[in-house]
């Protein structure tokens, strides 16, 4: 399949973001990724951008537009964690995580929306987390930033839904990435016990959901939260 659509995946140099970029390339999209360091997968254009800086985001978009054309599928995936209990968390620990995960999505989507409105077609896909709805001790900053994406997508749907633009949230659970691989085997086993599917997901399983949301088959889905968590967050 080939398509005229241009995709930008933030944080597309590793983990889930990289798998998403690879799947879009395989499906024939023109794909760019933002990265603070490293490179995106083969077949993508890598641009440098810090999503906490609106000027850097604007410059990255201009670079992609000049090389590939206007971005009409944006996947806001870039994120950081700074885990600790509330009483030990300082202002910077909270603000930095929220500014990257939630503020970064705002800056990227705002810049992308201009081209989408012009085209009267767009896909906004926000990568949240099961933690955004389920909660997690030691992750007040992260879970707040990730649950905020739900209100963002639903408000954006009400603003731009009549213009051919959808906005959805994908909420992964435990995914097999470098981070989970570093966990002790006992900890991994304990986590798996809490997951009805009894296993972690592969990044490609998240990528498949994201590319489907971007397709014409999902044109009537907007403001949805789609879990990819093996049943871990059911009912949340």
C-alpha positions in Angstrom: 0.0 0.0 0.0 1.2 3.5 -0.8 -0.2 6.7 0.5 0.2 10.4 0.0 0.1 11.0 3.8 3.0 12.4 5.8 3.5 11.2 9.3 5.5 12.7 12.1 6.3 10.5 15.2 7.9 12.3 18.1 10.5 10.3 20.0 10.7 8.0 17.1 14.3 6.8 17.6 13.6 4.0 20.1 11.1 1.8 21.8 7.4 2.2 20.9 8.0 5.4 18.8 10.5 3.6 16.6 8.2 0.6 16.1 5.4 3.0 15.1 7.6 4.7 12.6 8.8 1.4 11.1 5.2 0.3 10.6 4.2 3.5 8.9 7.2 3.1 6.5 6.2 -0.5 5.8 2.6 0.7 5.0 4.0 3.2 2.4 3.7 6.5 4.3 6.2 9.3 4.1 7.6 9.3 7.7 9.6 11.7 9.8 10.6 11.3 13.4 11.8 13.8 16.0 14.7 12.8 18.3 16.9 14.6 20.7 19.6 12.1 19.9 20.1 9.0 17.7 18.4 8.3 14.4 15.0 7.0 13.4 14.6 3.7 11.5 15.6 3.2 7.9 13.3 5.0 5.4 12.5 7.9 7.8 13.7 11.5 8.0 15.1 12.3 11.4 14.8 15.9 12.7 16.1 17.3 16.0 13.6 18.7 18.3 13.0 19.3 22.0 9.2 19.2 22.4 9.4 21.5 25.4 10.5 24.3 23.0 7.9 25.7 20.7 10.5 27.3 18.4 12.3 24.0 18.0 9.0 22.2 17.3 8.2 24.9 14.6 11.6 24.5 13.0 11.3 20.7 13.0 7.9 20.9 11.2 9.3 23.4 8.6 12.1 20.9 7.9 9.7 18.0 7.4 7.3 20.1 5.3 10.2 21.2 3.0 11.4 17.6 2.6 8.2 15.6 2.6 5.2 17.9 2.5 2.6 19.0 5.1 2.2 16.6 8.1 -1.3 15.2 8.3 -0.7 12.3 10.7 0.9 13.2 14.0 1.9 10.7 16.7 2.7 12.4 20.0 4.9 9.8 21.6 7.9 11.7 23.2 7.9 11.3 26.9 10.0 11.2 30.1 9.6 9.8 33.6 10.9 11.0 36.9 9.4 8.6 39.3 9.3 9.2 43.1 6.7 9.4 45.8 4.8 12.7 46.2 6.4 13.8 49.4 9.9 13.6 47.7 8.8 15.1 44.4 9.9 18.7 43.9 8.4 21.3 41.6 10.9 20.6 38.8 10.3 16.9 38.9 6.6 17.6 38.3 6.9 20.4 35.9 9.5 18.8 33.6 7.4 15.6 33.1 4.2 17.5 32.5 5.9 20.0 30.1 7.4 17.2 28.1 4.5 14.7 28.0 1.5 16.9 28.0 2.9 20.3 27.0 5.0 18.6 24.3 1.8 17.1 22.8 0.1 20.5 22.9 3.0 22.2 21.0 3.3 19.4 18.4 -0.4 19.1 17.7 -1.0 22.8 17.6 1.7 23.2 14.9 0.4 20.1 13.0 -3.2 21.3 13.0 -2.5 24.2 10.6 -1.8 21.8 7.7 -4.6 19.5 8.7 -7.2 22.3 8.7 -6.0 23.4 5.3 -6.4 19.9 3.9 -9.6 19.2 5.9 -8.1 15.8 6.9 -5.9 14.8 9.8 -5.1 12.1 12.4 -3.9 13.1 15.8 -2.7 10.1 17.9 -1.6 10.7 21.4 0.4 7.9 23.2 -0.7 7.7 26.8 -0.3 4.8 29.2 -2.4 2.4 31.3 -1.0 4.4 34.2 -2.9 7.5 33.1 -6.2 5.9 34.1 -5.1 3.1 36.5 -2.7 5.2 38.5 0.7 4.1 39.9 2.4 4.9 43.2 5.5 7.0 42.6 4.2 8.3 39.2 1.9 11.2 40.1 3.7 13.5 37.6 3.7 10.8 34.8 0.2 9.6 35.3 -1.2 13.2 35.5 0.5 14.0 32.2 -0.8 10.9 30.6 -4.4 11.2 31.8 -4.3 14.8 30.6 -4.0 13.5 27.0 -7.6 12.1 27.3 -9.1 15.5 27.9 -6.9 16.9 25.2 -8.1 14.4 22.6 -11.7 14.8 23.5 -11.7 18.6 23.5 -9.8 18.6 20.1 -12.4 16.2 18.7 -15.1 18.7 19.7 -13.2 21.6 18.1 -12.0 20.0 14.9 -14.2 16.9 14.4 -16.2 18.5 11.6 -13.1 19.3 9.6 -12.2 15.7 8.8 -9.7 15.5 11.7 -9.8 12.8 14.4 -8.0 12.7 17.7 -7.5 9.5 19.7 -5.5 8.2 22.6 -3.6 4.9 22.6 -2.9 3.6 26.1 -0.2 0.9 26.2 0.4 -1.3 29.2 3.7 -3.1 29.8 5.6 -3.3 26.6 8.8 -5.2 25.9 11.3 -2.4 25.6 14.9 -1.7 26.8 13.4 -0.4 30.0 11.3 -3.4 30.9 14.2 -5.7 29.9 16.3 -4.2 32.6 13.8 -5.1 35.4 14.8 -8.1 37.6 13.2 -11.4 36.5 11.2 -11.6 39.7 9.7 -8.1 39.2 8.8 -9.0 35.6 7.1 -12.1 36.8 5.1 -10.2 39.4 4.0 -7.6 36.8 2.9 -10.4 34.4 0.7 -11.9 37.1 -1.4 -8.8 37.2 -1.9 -8.8 33.4 -4.8 -11.1 32.2 -2.9 -11.9 29.0 0.0 -13.1 31.1 2.7 -11.4 29.0 4.1 -8.1 28.0 3.2 -6.7 24.5 5.7 -6.2 21.7 6.1 -2.6 20.5 4.8 -3.8 17.1 1.4 -4.6 18.7 1.1 -1.0 19.7 2.3 0.1 16.3 -0.4 -1.9 14.5 -3.2 -0.1 16.5 -1.7 3.3 15.7 -1.4 2.7 12.0 -5.0 1.4 12.0 -6.3 4.6 13.7 -4.5 6.6 11.0 -6.2 4.7 8.2 -9.5 5.5 6.4 -11.0 2.4 8.2 -11.0 4.4 11.4 -12.4 7.7 10.1 -15.4 7.6 12.4 -13.4 6.9 15.6 -12.5 10.1 17.5 -12.1 11.0 21.2 -11.5 7.3 22.0 -9.1 5.8 24.5 -7.8 2.5 23.0 -6.0 0.3 25.5 -3.2 -2.0 24.4 -2.6 -3.6 27.7 -3.6 -7.3 27.7 -6.6 -6.4 30.0 -4.6 -4.8 32.8 -6.6 -1.6 32.9 -10.1 -2.9 32.2 -12.9 -0.6 33.2 -10.7 2.5 33.6 
